Amino acid sequence: MSYDLWYWPGIQGRGEFVRLALEAAGIAYRDRAREEGREALGAAMAAAGGRAPFAPPFLAIDGLVIAQVADILLYLGDRHGLAPSSINDRYWVHQLQLTIADFVAEVHDVHHPVDTNAYYHEQKPEALRAAQAFRTSRLPKFLTYFERALDANAGEWLIDHRLTYADTSLFQIVEGLRYMFPRRMAAVEGDYPGLLRLHGLVGDLPGVRAYLKSNRRLPFNENGIFRHYPELDGE
């Protein structure tokens, strides 16, 4: 069995949160738009009819189409051992993933605070103001929340003494922020030892380690969600 993952070719974007979970668990998949292009992605969305996704990423298998990162990961977690064993814990991890989605949306809004259809250089003054607020207020607020979530579990992982999809998502959060705000992260990441420890654990998983060294792991760039504009960074 192999899944079809559909996402914009050429960027990591939100699709990377799904890829990392798939790679960590050794789940077979095809990155279809990278193989076939953007037109094939549009055709796949249209083929879903009235239940078509609003936007990529989405996962397809045997006529089933699942969109939204948190929903995709909830599905994969239940079917591939990437979710906790108890119902209460499963919904708590899903809640955390939804919070990660909120954080990712705020990351995107740093460089597009006014209009998502306008270029960064067309809203640069507003982005400078948004970046200052994000670095000093929103970034530590979210990272502190994730650190407390890790502290609530006695084991090495986020919960249940084993890997879940939320662990791989937090790995990507650290990776993305280090690219986007290298100066700010160098100044503050020591305040989050649990997140750094988890980042190391996920990065050392055989599947993730192999993926990071492969050409399947696209580099961050200024077309994705995590973008590095030096003028937006600061300690």
C-alpha positions as CSV (number, residue, x, y, z in Angstrom):
1,M,0.0,0.0,0.0
2,S,1.3,3.4,-0.9
3,Y,-0.2,6.8,-0.3
4,D,-0.4,9.7,-2.8
5,L,0.7,12.9,-1.1
6,W,-0.3,16.0,-3.1
7,Y,1.4,19.3,-2.4
8,W,2.9,22.2,-4.3
9,P,6.2,21.2,-5.9
10,G,9.4,23.1,-5.2
11,I,8.8,24.0,-1.5
12,Q,8.6,22.2,1.8
13,G,5.6,24.2,3.1
14,R,2.8,22.6,5.1
15,G,3.4,19.3,3.2
16,E,6.6,18.8,5.1
17,F,4.8,18.1,8.3
18,V,3.2,15.2,6.6
19,R,6.4,14.0,4.8
20,L,8.3,13.9,8.1
21,A,5.7,11.7,9.8
22,L,5.7,9.4,6.7
23,E,9.4,9.2,6.6
24,A,9.9,8.6,10.3
25,A,7.4,5.7,10.3
26,G,8.7,4.2,7.0
27,I,5.3,4.6,5.4
28,A,5.4,4.2,1.6
29,Y,4.1,7.3,-0.4
30,R,4.5,9.1,-3.7
31,D,5.0,12.8,-3.8
32,R,2.8,13.1,-6.8
33,A,3.0,16.8,-7.7
34,R,6.8,16.6,-7.6
35,E,6.5,13.7,-10.1
36,E,3.8,15.1,-12.4
37,G,3.7,18.9,-11.8
38,R,1.2,21.5,-10.8
39,E,-1.3,20.7,-13.5
40,A,-1.7,17.2,-12.2
41,L,-2.2,18.6,-8.7
42,G,-5.1,20.8,-9.9
43,A,-6.6,17.8,-11.7
44,A,-6.4,15.7,-8.6
45,M,-8.2,18.3,-6.6
46,A,-10.9,18.7,-9.2
47,A,-11.4,14.9,-9.3
48,A,-12.4,14.9,-5.7
49,G,-15.6,16.7,-6.7
50,G,-17.8,18.2,-4.0
51,R,-15.4,17.0,-1.3
52,A,-12.4,18.5,-2.9
53,P,-9.7,20.0,-0.6
54,F,-9.7,23.7,-0.2
55,A,-5.9,23.6,-0.7
56,P,-3.0,21.2,-0.6
57,P,-1.6,19.2,1.2
58,F,-4.0,16.2,0.9
59,L,-3.5,12.5,1.1
60,A,-5.2,10.1,-1.3
61,I,-5.6,6.3,-1.2
62,D,-8.3,4.0,-2.6
63,G,-10.7,6.8,-3.4
64,L,-10.3,8.4,0.1
65,V,-9.1,12.0,0.1
66,I,-8.0,13.7,3.4
67,A,-6.9,17.3,3.6
68,Q,-5.5,19.6,6.3
69,V,-2.3,18.7,8.0
70,A,-3.8,17.9,11.4
71,D,-6.5,15.8,9.9
72,I,-4.0,13.9,7.7
73,L,-1.8,13.2,10.7
74,L,-4.7,12.1,12.8
75,Y,-5.5,9.6,10.2
76,L,-1.9,8.3,9.8
77,G,-1.5,8.2,13.6
78,D,-4.4,6.0,14.1
79,R,-3.4,3.6,11.3
80,H,0.3,3.5,11.6
81,G,1.2,3.6,15.3
82,L,2.0,7.3,15.3
83,A,-0.7,8.2,17.9
84,P,-1.0,7.4,21.6
85,S,-2.9,4.4,22.7
86,S,-5.7,6.0,24.8
87,I,-8.5,8.1,23.3
88,N,-7.8,11.0,25.8
89,D,-4.1,11.1,24.8
90,R,-5.0,10.9,21.1
91,Y,-7.2,13.9,21.2
92,W,-4.6,15.8,23.3
93,V,-2.0,15.2,20.7
94,H,-4.4,16.3,18.0
95,Q,-5.1,19.4,20.0
96,L,-1.4,20.1,20.1
97,Q,-1.1,19.6,16.3
98,L,-3.9,22.1,15.8
99,T,-1.9,24.5,18.0
100,I,1.1,23.9,15.8
101,A,-1.1,24.7,12.8
102,D,-2.0,28.0,14.5
103,F,1.6,28.8,15.0
104,V,2.5,28.0,11.4
105,A,-0.2,30.4,10.2
106,E,1.3,33.1,12.4
107,V,4.8,32.3,11.0
108,H,3.4,32.9,7.5
109,D,1.7,36.1,8.5
110,V,5.1,37.6,9.5
111,H,6.2,38.1,5.9
112,H,2.6,38.5,4.5
113,P,0.9,40.6,7.3
114,V,-1.4,42.6,5.0
115,D,-2.2,40.6,1.8
116,T,-1.3,37.0,1.0
117,N,-1.7,37.8,-2.7
118,A,0.9,40.6,-2.6
119,Y,4.7,40.1,-2.6
120,Y,6.8,40.6,0.5
121,H,8.5,43.7,-0.9
122,E,5.0,45.3,-1.3
123,Q,4.3,45.1,2.4
124,K,7.8,45.3,3.9
125,P,7.2,48.1,6.4
126,E,4.3,46.1,7.9
127,A,6.4,42.9,7.9
128,L,9.1,44.6,9.8
129,R,6.6,45.6,12.5
130,A,5.0,42.1,12.5
131,A,8.4,40.4,12.8
132,Q,9.3,42.5,15.8
133,A,6.1,41.5,17.6
134,F,6.4,37.9,16.6
135,R,10.0,37.5,17.7
136,T,9.5,39.1,21.1
137,S,6.0,37.9,22.0
138,R,4.4,35.2,19.9
139,L,7.5,33.0,19.3
140,P,8.3,32.6,23.0
141,K,4.7,32.2,23.9
142,F,4.3,29.2,21.6
143,L,7.7,27.7,22.3
144,T,7.0,27.9,26.1
145,Y,3.7,26.1,25.6
146,F,5.3,23.3,23.6
147,E,8.1,23.1,26.3
148,R,5.5,22.7,29.0
149,A,3.8,20.0,27.0
150,L,7.0,18.1,26.9
151,D,7.6,18.6,30.6
152,A,4.2,17.0,31.3
153,N,5.5,13.6,30.1
154,A,8.0,11.5,32.0
155,G,9.4,9.9,28.9
156,E,11.7,11.1,26.2
157,W,9.0,11.7,23.7
158,L,6.0,14.0,23.9
159,I,3.7,11.3,25.2
160,D,3.3,7.6,25.7
161,H,7.1,6.8,25.7
162,R,7.1,6.5,21.9
163,L,7.1,8.6,18.8
164,T,4.0,10.4,17.6
165,Y,3.3,12.7,14.7
166,A,3.4,15.7,17.0
167,D,7.1,14.9,17.7
168,T,8.0,15.1,14.0
169,S,6.0,18.3,13.7
170,L,7.9,20.0,16.6
171,F,11.1,18.9,14.9
172,Q,10.0,20.9,11.8
173,I,9.1,23.9,13.9
174,V,12.6,24.1,15.3
175,E,14.2,23.5,11.9
176,G,12.0,26.2,10.3
177,L,12.6,28.8,13.0
178,R,16.3,28.3,12.9
179,Y,16.2,29.0,9.2
180,M,13.9,31.9,9.4
181,F,15.3,33.6,12.5
182,P,18.8,32.3,13.1
183,R,19.9,35.2,15.3
184,R,16.7,35.1,17.4
185,M,16.8,31.4,17.8
186,A,20.5,31.4,18.8
187,A,19.6,33.8,21.5
188,V,16.6,32.0,23.0
189,E,16.6,28.3,22.1
190,G,18.6,27.5,25.2
191,D,15.5,28.4,27.2
192,Y,13.7,25.3,25.6
193,P,15.9,22.3,26.5
194,G,13.0,19.9,26.0
195,L,12.4,21.0,22.5
196,L,16.1,20.8,21.6
197,R,16.3,17.3,23.1
198,L,13.2,16.2,21.1
199,H,14.6,17.8,18.0
200,G,17.8,15.7,18.4
201,L,15.8,12.5,19.0
202,V,13.6,12.9,15.9
203,G,16.6,13.9,13.7
204,D,18.4,10.7,14.8
205,L,15.6,8.4,13.7
206,P,16.9,6.2,10.9
207,G,14.0,7.2,8.5
208,V,14.3,10.9,9.3
209,R,18.1,10.8,9.1
210,A,18.0,9.2,5.7
211,Y,15.4,11.6,4.5
212,L,17.3,14.7,5.5
213,K,20.3,13.5,3.5
214,S,18.2,12.7,0.4
215,N,17.1,14.9,-2.4
216,R,13.5,14.4,-1.2
217,R,14.2,16.9,1.5
218,L,14.0,20.2,-0.3
219,P,15.9,23.1,1.2
220,F,14.1,26.0,2.8
221,N,13.6,28.9,0.4
222,E,11.8,32.2,0.1
223,N,8.7,30.7,-1.5
224,G,7.7,28.6,1.5
225,I,6.3,29.3,4.9
226,F,9.6,29.7,6.8
227,R,11.5,32.4,4.9
228,H,14.7,34.1,5.9
229,Y,14.8,37.8,5.3
230,P,17.8,39.1,7.4
231,E,16.0,42.4,8.0
232,L,13.2,40.6,9.9
233,D,15.6,38.8,12.2
234,G,17.1,40.1,15.5
235,E,18.1,39.1,19.0
